C-alpha cells in the first residue's frame, strides 16, 4: 500500500482510535499468534484439517471372558482370551496390559507418592491413605499362555504388565493369548475407588459395581506408541476398541446390569421379569418396572445357594463393566434416537426410591436425545444408570451414580439437582470418551470438559431453571480470578492437575458455552462440534484434532481462544476506564487543523486531565474540517463535507477506553442505557484487542443520549470484577460507609 493511501485511510477512521502496541512487552503478540508451534505437525495419520488422515490406523482387541463373583468373601476370579490385531505399520515385540486393581496392591505407587501430614486424619482418611487394615488388594495373575497353552514370559510393573511375544507381530498379524486371574474386591467407602462393593448393614447385602476388573490392553497409537503411563488414580483410561463376549456367574438371586446385550434373558430372568423386559423394548412414554421394589425387598431376606450365569455381548466398545446385587429394583424405557431405539435402564436399591424411580431413566432418556442431537445418534443397544453411594463413574453403556433421598424418602432440591446432574453427566460419557475415544490418561478435559458442556446443554434444554454447577461465565469467574498457584493450563497432564473439577470440567464446559453463544454463534458452533464428533467416532482423537476441526468446519480463527483458555491461566477482567461524550460543533467556520489528528484519528485533539465520572457536564464539542486537497491523492472524486456533517450534526458521539486487567482477550459486550429508558447490547469481537491486548479506545455514534454504559453486564465473558465495568462510575466507599453497612 502506498503511503499516501495509508494516510488517507487512517484519517477516514475518525470514529475509531487505536492505541499503539506496547513496545516493552515482548509477549504482547502472543494472544493472537497462531498455534502451529504448539500443535503437532500434520501427517498422513492426522491431517491439518483435524481429520483422520489417509493412513490413519488403530489397533483392535477382542475379549472372551468368564468370571465368577463370590458373595461370601467379596472376590472375583476369571479367565479371559484376548485376540490382539496389529493394524499399525510397526513391528511389535511385546504387548502392554493394564492391571488397574494394582492401585490397591501393597506398595502401590499411588500410596507411596501421596503427601500430607498425619495431623487432622479422620478414620476414613487414615484407612484410605495409610491402610491400617490388612486388605490384600491387587490382581493375582495365575497364568499367561498362548493359544497352544504355552506359558508366555511376562512381568508386572505396578499397574502395567508386559507380555513378551514368541514371535514379533508384523503389520496385519493377530495374536491370541489367555490370562487367569483373581482379586479381592475393595470396600469403596474405605478405599475411594471407582469399583468395589457397598454394604447395607440393615439387610446384610451388597451392591457390587465392578470395573477395571480384568487385564485390559493398553492403547498403541501413532502419537504415544504404547500408552503405558502408570495408573495413579486421577488420570483415567486409554483403551482399545474391540468385541466382547462375557459370561458372569453370580448368586442365583442377583440381578446383573452390564455393558452390551443380554444374550440369555429367558434363562436368567423369571417369566414375569422376562415379559416386562420385552414390553419395555417397545414402550416409549414411561419406564416399565421390570423388577419391583416389593420383589427386591423379598430377595433381601434370604441367600441363594445356587448360581446363574448371565451372558452379555458387546460390539465395538472400549471396555466392559457390570453391577450385581439382590437388592436391585430395575426399570427400563425405549428411547427413539434417529432410526435406533436403545433401551434406557436404571438399577437401584430401595434406598434410592422414590427419587430414582421418578428421575433416573428420565434423565437417561433426556441425555441420549440431546447428546445425539449435538454429536451422532447413540449407536449402542442400552444405556444404564446404576445407583450406589457417593460416586459418578462411566463405562460403555453403563454408569454408577450416587444420590439418594433421606431415610424418610424425602429429597431436598440440592440432592435432586445433584442426582439428575450426575446421571446426565455419566450417561453422557457414552459419547465422550466411550465413542469419541480420547486418551483420558493424558487429557482429562477432552472427555470431562466436552461432556460437561453437553451436560449443561441437556440441563438447560430439558429442565426449567435447573441449578447447573457449570457452563456459565458467572459460575467460573470466581475460580479463574482466584489463586493462580493452584491453577494449571487446561492442556496439562491429568495427574499433574490441582484444581481438577474447576479446571478440567467447569472451565472447559464454560469455555465451550462462551464459544457457542458469544464467539461463534450456535449455528456455526453446532455444525463444527458435530463434525468433530462424527469424524472421530470410534477413533482416538488428540487435542489438535479438536482444535483444528472446530476451525476447519467453521471458518473461524480460534487460535487466540485456545491459547487463552487452554494454554494459560489468565482470566477476564476488563475495566471501563473512561467514557467521553461529544457532539459535533455546528459552527464550522475558521476551524483549525488541530481538530483532526491525522495520525491517530482522534476526534478530540487531546484528552482532559481529569476524566469525567458521569455525564453531568454534558457533551464536549468537536469540529470536523474538510480533507485537505493532498489527501485525495490520485482520486478524482471529492467528499461533500457539508452533506456529511449534516448527517451527523445531531448525533451523540461516545469514546470508550477499555483496559484488559486480567490478561484474557475476549469479545467485549457493551450494554447501553438511553435517556428514554431503552437499552441496547452491542458486541465487539475479540479481535478488537489484536493491535494492543492491554487497552483500546473506540468511538460510537448514537442517535439517542446515553445515560449508562456497562461492560459484560451478565458476565457472559466470565468477567471477574463488575464494579469497574460501569459508567457513570460509582463513588468509592469509605471506611465509614463500610461500618454503616455492618451496623
HELIX and SHEET records of a PDB file:
HELIX    1   1 UNK A    3  UNK A   12  1                                  10    
HELIX    2   2 UNK A   28  UNK A   32  5                                   5    
HELIX    3   3 UNK A  100  UNK A  104  5                                   5    
HELIX    4   4 UNK A  109  UNK A  113  1                                   5    
HELIX    5   5 UNK A  123  UNK A  130  1                                   8    
HELIX    6   6 UNK A  188  UNK A  191  1                                   4    
HELIX    7   7 UNK A  265  UNK A  268  1                                   4    
HELIX    8   8 UNK A  271  UNK A  280  1                                  10    
HELIX    9   9 UNK A  293  UNK A  300  1                                   8    
HELIX   10  10 UNK A  350  UNK A  352  5                                   3    
HELIX   11  11 UNK A  355  UNK A  374  1                                  20    
HELIX   12  12 UNK A  413  UNK A  428  1                                  16    
HELIX   13  13 UNK A  445  UNK A  462  1                                  18    
HELIX   14  14 UNK A  473  UNK A  480  1                                   8    
HELIX   15  15 UNK A  484  UNK A  486  5                                   3    
HELIX   16  16 UNK A  494  UNK A  496  5                                   3    
HELIX   17  17 UNK A  500  UNK A  500  1                                   1    
HELIX   18  18 UNK A  501  UNK A  507  3                                   7    
HELIX   19  19 UNK A  508  UNK A  514  1                                   7    
HELIX   20  20 UNK A  515  UNK A  520  3                                   6    
HELIX   21  21 UNK A  522  UNK A  535  1                                  14    
HELIX   22  22 UNK A  543  UNK A  552  1                                  10    
HELIX   23  23 UNK A  559  UNK A  566  1                                   8    
HELIX   24  24 UNK A  593  UNK A  595  5                                   3    
HELIX   25  25 UNK A  629  UNK A  632  5                                   4    
HELIX   26  26 UNK A  641  UNK A  648  1                                   8    
HELIX   27  27 UNK A  686  UNK A  689  5                                   4    
HELIX   28  28 UNK A  722  UNK A  724  5                                   3    
HELIX   29  29 UNK A  735  UNK A  742  1                                   8    
SHEET    1   A 5 UNK A  16  UNK A  17  0                                        
SHEET    2   A 5 UNK A 695  UNK A 702 -1                                        
SHEET    3   A 5 UNK A 652  UNK A 660 -1                                        
SHEET    4   A 5 UNK A 574  UNK A 584 -1                                        
SHEET    5   A 5 UNK A 620  UNK A 622  1                                        
SHEET    1   B 7 UNK A 140  UNK A 146  0                                        
SHEET    2   B 7 UNK A 174  UNK A 184 -1                                        
SHEET    3   B 7 UNK A  75  UNK A  85 -1                                        
SHEET    4   B 7 UNK A  60  UNK A  70 -1                                        
SHEET    5   B 7 UNK A 242  UNK A 251  1                                        
SHEET    6   B 7 UNK A 307  UNK A 317 -1                                        
SHEET    7   B 7 UNK A 261  UNK A 262 -1                                        
SHEET    1   C 4 UNK A 154  UNK A 157  0                                        
SHEET    2   C 4 UNK A 160  UNK A 169 -1                                        
SHEET    3   C 4 UNK A  92  UNK A  98 -1                                        
SHEET    4   C 4 UNK A 216  UNK A 217 -1                                        
SHEET    1   D 4 UNK A 196  UNK A 200  0                                        
SHEET    2   D 4 UNK A 205  UNK A 210 -1                                        
SHEET    3   D 4 UNK A 322  UNK A 325 -1                                        
SHEET    4   D 4 UNK A 255  UNK A 258 -1                                        
SHEET    1   E 2 UNK A 220  UNK A 221  0                                        
SHEET    2   E 2 UNK A 225  UNK A 226 -1                                        
SHEET    1   F 6 UNK A 288  UNK A 291  0                                        
SHEET    2   F 6 UNK A 329  UNK A 334 -1                                        
SHEET    3   F 6 UNK A 343  UNK A 348 -1                                        
SHEET    4   F 6 UNK A 382  UNK A 387  1                                        
SHEET    5   F 6 UNK A 398  UNK A 401  1                                        
SHEET    6   F 6 UNK A 392  UNK A 395 -1                                        
SHEET    1   G 4 UNK A 679  UNK A 684  0                                        
SHEET    2   G 4 UNK A 668  UNK A 674 -1                                        
SHEET    3   G 4 UNK A 706  UNK A 711 -1                                        
SHEET    4   G 4 UNK A 726  UNK A 727 -1                                        
END                                                                             
